[in-house]
């Protein structure tokens, strides 16, 4: 017995030595533990406390490296489950950036023209929806007009965004109703009019060109090549919650609507869900930097980030903040608020929340506080980001 114990003990020493010791010619980097930055944590926590946000997830990259990732607060207040970096959040309108990237990838591959007409004979969607003949403004809408929100239709300035109306309709029924009953008052390209309908049509273009469902194209052709594995379509009800998905909390008038949003019908405009790390992977894959491979080449990135003549603050599913050298997008739905920023200085940040201030109240202090928080993370030189990569 003593001899057997001695042999096992020596074997353990040899195993530990060979597997744990780094030899002189072993260039494998040693694991580095993220060190908390107290000011960053304090700022996020203070913001959450001020605006009654139960949970949040933060991811920060510097020059293509994931240098900071952290969960804050509760994924579920009833169970006390804490938010971790593995938790997934609904993205709301940040989904539009995924859609813009997917369309530009198809353009880059020569499978689609950004200035191709969408409706009518010869259009990408042809006469698939509604009743021909179509009016002139509808016939002149291009793919680019949809992505830049200058279709001249379906937004607040043209009769209202109707994406949530007739929630029992499938895509075919919804789009037949939109084409046949909703006006197209403005010539495309002349008026910026933010509309979720534009992007749900863009999702159908992706499906028509690729033969895949929208979500499968996003998963397989956009996220998988960059190592993203956690992106999916949101469930409508609490019972449809996906693994590692947070619970959502509505404030004020939002409360009844957190689990009534028409997912998965709302996909390409606001239906995606993912982790902060998966989202920042995408941001780094369209940042125009050489530090990590980009999904889009320089010509396609230029198209993605070129605004319309009607409004210089929004390009193809991505916002432009020229004064701060920022590309960004924000998302907002009952129980959800999200943001990412890509700074030209090499910093990128993602912040995902599982609640928002009721927009029927004065939400501006909350909206601007979140914006300032993310902006500070990307531009404050006082933060001592470690030279680590947690991708």
C-alpha positions in Angstrom: 0.0 0.0 0.0 2.8 2.4 0.9 4.6 1.7 -2.4 1.4 2.3 -4.3 0.7 5.6 -2.5 4.3 6.7 -3.3 3.9 6.0 -7.0 0.6 7.8 -7.2 2.0 10.8 -5.3 5.0 10.9 -7.7 2.8 10.6 -10.7 0.7 13.5 -9.4 3.8 15.7 -9.1 5.0 14.8 -12.6 1.5 15.5 -14.0 1.3 18.9 -12.3 4.8 19.8 -13.4 4.2 18.9 -17.0 0.7 20.4 -17.3 1.0 23.5 -15.0 4.6 24.6 -15.5 5.3 26.8 -18.5 8.5 25.7 -20.1 11.1 28.2 -21.5 10.1 27.4 -25.1 6.3 27.4 -24.4 4.8 30.6 -25.8 1.2 29.8 -24.8 -0.1 32.9 -22.9 -1.0 32.5 -19.3 -4.6 33.1 -18.2 -5.0 36.5 -16.8 -7.8 37.3 -14.4 -9.8 40.5 -15.1 -9.2 43.1 -12.4 -12.3 45.2 -11.6 -12.2 48.9 -12.3 -13.9 50.4 -9.3 -15.0 53.6 -11.1 -16.6 51.8 -14.0 -18.5 49.4 -11.7 -19.6 52.3 -9.5 -20.8 54.3 -12.5 -22.9 51.4 -13.8 -24.3 50.5 -10.4 -25.2 54.2 -9.7 -27.0 54.5 -13.0 -28.9 51.3 -12.4 -29.9 52.4 -8.9 -31.1 55.8 -10.1 -33.3 54.4 -12.8 -34.5 51.1 -11.1 -32.7 48.8 -13.5 -32.6 45.2 -12.1 -29.8 43.8 -14.3 -27.2 44.8 -16.8 -24.3 43.3 -18.8 -21.3 45.3 -19.9 -18.6 44.4 -22.5 -15.6 46.6 -23.4 -13.0 46.1 -26.1 -9.8 48.0 -26.9 -8.1 47.6 -30.2 -9.9 44.3 -30.9 -9.4 42.7 -27.5 -12.2 42.0 -25.1 -10.7 43.8 -22.0 -13.7 44.0 -19.7 -16.8 42.0 -19.3 -19.1 42.0 -16.3 -22.7 41.4 -15.1 -24.4 43.7 -12.7 -27.6 43.2 -10.6 -30.2 40.5 -11.1 -31.3 38.4 -14.1 -34.3 37.4 -12.0 -35.3 39.4 -8.9 -37.7 36.7 -7.6 -35.0 34.0 -7.6 -32.1 36.3 -6.8 -30.2 35.0 -9.9 -27.3 37.3 -10.6 -26.5 38.6 -14.1 -23.3 37.0 -15.5 -21.5 37.6 -18.8 -23.3 34.5 -20.1 -26.8 36.0 -19.8 -28.6 36.9 -23.0 -30.8 40.0 -23.4 -33.3 41.2 -26.0 -31.5 43.7 -28.3 -34.6 45.6 -29.6 -33.5 48.0 -32.4 -29.8 47.1 -32.1 -31.1 44.1 -34.3 -31.2 46.6 -37.2 -27.4 46.7 -37.2 -27.3 43.0 -37.8 -29.7 43.4 -40.6 -27.7 46.2 -42.2 -24.5 44.1 -42.0 -26.3 41.1 -43.5 -27.6 43.1 -46.5 -24.1 44.7 -47.1 -22.6 41.2 -47.0 -24.9 40.1 -49.7 -24.1 43.2 -51.7 -20.4 42.6 -51.2 -20.8 39.0 -52.6 -22.6 40.3 -55.7 -25.9 38.7 -54.8 -27.9 41.9 -54.3 -27.7 45.6 -55.3 -28.0 48.2 -52.6 -29.9 50.4 -55.1 -32.1 47.6 -56.4 -35.8 48.3 -56.4 -37.7 46.3 -53.8 -41.3 46.1 -55.1 -42.9 45.5 -58.4 -41.9 43.5 -61.5 -38.1 43.2 -61.4 -37.9 44.2 -57.8 -36.3 42.0 -55.2 -39.6 41.1 -53.6 -41.5 41.5 -56.8 -45.2 41.3 -56.4 -45.0 39.0 -53.4 -47.0 41.3 -51.1 -50.2 43.3 -51.6 -52.1 44.0 -54.7 -50.5 45.3 -57.9 -50.4 47.7 -59.6 -48.4 49.6 -57.0 -48.1 53.4 -56.7 -45.1 55.3 -57.9 -43.5 56.0 -54.5 -43.7 52.3 -53.5 -42.2 51.2 -56.8 -39.2 53.6 -56.3 -38.2 52.3 -52.9 -34.8 50.7 -53.0 -32.9 48.4 -50.5 -30.8 51.4 -49.5 -33.9 53.4 -48.7 -35.1 50.8 -46.3 -31.8 50.6 -44.4 -31.5 54.4 -44.2 -35.1 54.8 -43.0 -35.9 57.1 -46.0 -38.5 54.9 -47.7 -41.0 57.7 -47.4 -43.5 55.3 -45.8 -44.6 53.6 -42.6 -43.0 55.9 -40.0 -44.3 58.6 -37.6 -44.3 61.3 -40.4 -46.3 59.1 -42.8 -49.2 57.7 -40.8 -47.3 55.9 -38.0 -45.2 52.8 -37.5 -47.7 49.8 -37.8 -45.3 47.0 -37.0 -47.2 45.9 -33.9 -50.7 46.1 -35.4 -52.7 43.0 -36.2 -50.3 40.8 -34.1 -52.1 37.6 -35.1 -51.1 38.1 -38.8 -48.2 36.2 -40.2 -45.6 38.0 -42.5 -47.7 37.5 -45.6 -50.9 38.8 -44.1 -49.2 41.8 -42.4 -47.4 42.9 -45.5 -50.4 42.4 -47.7 -52.3 44.7 -45.3 -49.5 47.3 -45.2 -49.0 47.5 -49.0 -52.8 47.7 -49.7 -53.9 50.0 -46.9 -51.0 52.1 -45.6 -50.0 55.3 -47.6 -46.7 56.0 -49.3 -46.9 59.8 -49.1 -43.2 60.8 -49.7 -40.9 60.1 -52.6 -38.2 57.7 -51.3 -35.0 59.4 -50.3 -36.5 62.8 -49.5 -37.6 62.4 -45.8 -36.0 60.6 -42.9 -38.8 58.7 -41.1 -37.7 56.0 -38.7 -39.7 52.8 -39.2 -39.5 49.2 -38.0 -41.4 48.2 -41.1 -38.5 49.1 -43.3 -36.3 46.6 -41.6 -38.8 43.8 -41.4 -39.1 44.1 -45.2 -35.2 44.0 -45.3 -35.4 40.7 -43.4 -37.6 39.3 -46.1 -35.1 40.4 -48.7 -32.4 38.4 -46.9 -34.6 35.4 -46.9 -35.5 35.8 -50.6 -31.8 36.1 -51.7 -30.4 33.4 -49.4 -33.1 30.8 -49.2 -32.6 30.7 -45.4 -34.7 32.0 -42.6 -33.6 35.4 -41.4 -32.3 34.0 -38.0 -30.4 31.1 -39.7 -28.6 33.5 -42.0 -27.7 35.7 -39.0 -26.5 32.7 -37.0 -24.7 30.8 -39.8 -23.3 33.5 -42.1 -22.8 36.5 -39.8 -22.1 35.3 -36.3 -20.6 31.8 -36.7 -17.6 33.1 -38.7 -16.7 35.5 -36.0 -17.2 33.0 -33.1 -20.6 34.2 -32.0 -22.8 31.4 -30.7 -25.4 33.0 -28.5 -27.5 35.1 -30.9 -31.1 34.0 -31.4 -34.7 35.2 -31.9 -36.4 36.5 -28.8 -39.4 34.6 -27.4 -42.7 36.4 -27.0 -43.9 35.1 -23.6 -42.1 34.5 -20.4 -42.6 30.8 -21.0 -40.6 31.1 -24.2 -37.6 32.4 -22.4 -34.4 30.9 -23.9 -31.5 29.3 -21.9 -29.5 32.0 -20.0 -32.0 34.7 -20.9 -32.7 37.3 -18.3 -36.2 38.2 -17.2 -37.6 41.6 -18.3 -39.2 44.2 -16.1 -41.6 46.8 -17.2 -41.8 50.2 -15.4 -45.1 52.1 -15.3 -47.2 51.7 -18.4 -44.6 49.3 -19.9 -45.5 46.6 -17.4 -48.4 44.9 -19.3 -46.4 44.8 -22.6 -43.1 43.1 -21.7 -44.3 39.7 -22.8 -46.8 40.6 -25.5 -44.4 41.9 -28.3 -45.0 40.1 -31.6 -41.8 38.0 -31.6 -40.8 36.1 -33.7 -42.6 38.1 -36.4 -40.5 41.0 -35.3 -37.1 39.7 -36.2 -35.0 42.0 -38.5 -36.1 45.2 -36.9 -35.9 44.3 -33.2 -36.2 40.6 -32.5 -32.7 39.4 -31.8 -31.3 38.5 -28.4 -27.7 37.8 -27.4 -24.9 38.3 -24.9 -22.9 41.4 -24.5 -19.8 39.5 -25.7 -21.5 38.3 -28.9 -22.7 41.8 -29.7 -19.3 43.3 -29.2 -17.9 40.6 -31.5 -20.1 41.9 -34.2 -19.1 45.5 -33.4 -15.5 44.6 -33.7 -16.2 42.8 -37.0 -17.5 46.0 -38.6 -15.1 48.5 -36.9 -12.9 49.1 -39.9 -9.8 48.2 -37.8 -7.2 45.7 -38.7 -6.9 44.3 -35.1 -9.6 41.7 -35.8 -10.9 40.4 -39.2 -13.9 42.3 -40.4 -17.0 40.8 -42.0 -17.2 43.6 -44.6 -14.4 45.0 -46.7 -13.6 48.8 -46.7 -16.0 49.5 -49.6 -18.9 47.8 -47.9 -18.1 49.4 -44.6 -18.2 52.8 -46.4 -21.7 51.9 -47.7 -22.8 50.7 -44.2 -21.8 54.0 -42.6 -22.9 56.4 -45.3 -26.0 58.4 -44.4 -28.8 59.6 -46.7 -29.0 63.1 -48.1 -32.1 63.5 -46.0 -30.4 62.9 -42.6 -26.7 62.7 -41.8 -27.1 61.0 -38.4 -28.3 57.5 -39.7 -26.7 55.2 -42.2 -27.7 51.6 -43.0 -28.9 50.3 -39.7 -26.3 52.2 -37.8 -26.2 55.7 -36.1 -23.5 58.3 -36.7 -22.3 60.7 -34.1 -19.8 62.7 -36.0 -18.8 65.1 -33.3 -17.6 62.2 -31.1 -16.3 60.0 -34.0 -18.8 57.3 -32.9 -20.8 54.7 -34.7 -23.6 53.4 -32.5 -27.0 52.0 -32.2 -29.6 52.0 -29.4 -32.5 49.6 -28.8 -35.7 50.1 -26.7 -38.7 47.9 -26.0 -40.8 47.3 -22.9 -38.4 45.8 -20.4 -35.4 46.4 -22.5 -32.8 49.1 -23.3 -29.5 48.4 -25.2 -26.6 50.3 -26.6 -23.3 49.9 -28.4 -20.7 52.4 -29.4 -17.7 52.1 -31.7 -15.2 54.9 -31.1 -12.6 55.8 -33.8 -10.0 55.6 -31.0 -10.2 51.8 -31.0 -12.6 51.5 -28.0 -16.0 49.7 -28.3 -18.6 49.2 -25.6 -21.9 47.4 -25.2 -24.4 47.8 -22.4 -27.6 45.7 -22.1 -30.4 46.3 -19.6 -33.4 44.2 -18.6 -35.6 47.3 -18.0 -36.1 50.8 -19.1 -37.8 54.0 -17.8 -41.4 54.2 -19.1 -41.2 56.3 -22.3 -44.7 57.8 -21.6 -43.1 59.7 -18.8 -40.0 61.9 -19.2 -37.5 59.3 -20.2 -34.9 61.8 -21.4 -32.8 61.9 -18.3 -32.5 58.1 -18.4 -31.8 58.0 -22.1 -29.1 60.6 -21.9 -27.6 59.1 -18.7 -27.2 55.7 -20.5 -25.7 57.4 -23.5 -23.2 59.4 -21.3 -22.3 56.2 -19.4 -21.3 54.3 -22.6 -19.6 57.3 -24.1 -17.5 57.8 -21.0 -16.4 54.2 -21.2 -15.2 54.6 -24.8 -13.3 57.9 -24.4 -12.2 58.4 -20.8 -8.4 58.0 -20.7 -8.3 57.6 -17.0 -9.5 53.9 -17.2 -6.7 51.5 -16.9 -7.9 48.7 -19.2 -5.7 45.6 -18.9 -3.9 44.2 -22.0 -5.9 41.0 -22.0 -8.2 39.4 -24.5 -11.3 37.5 -23.2 -12.8 36.7 -26.6 
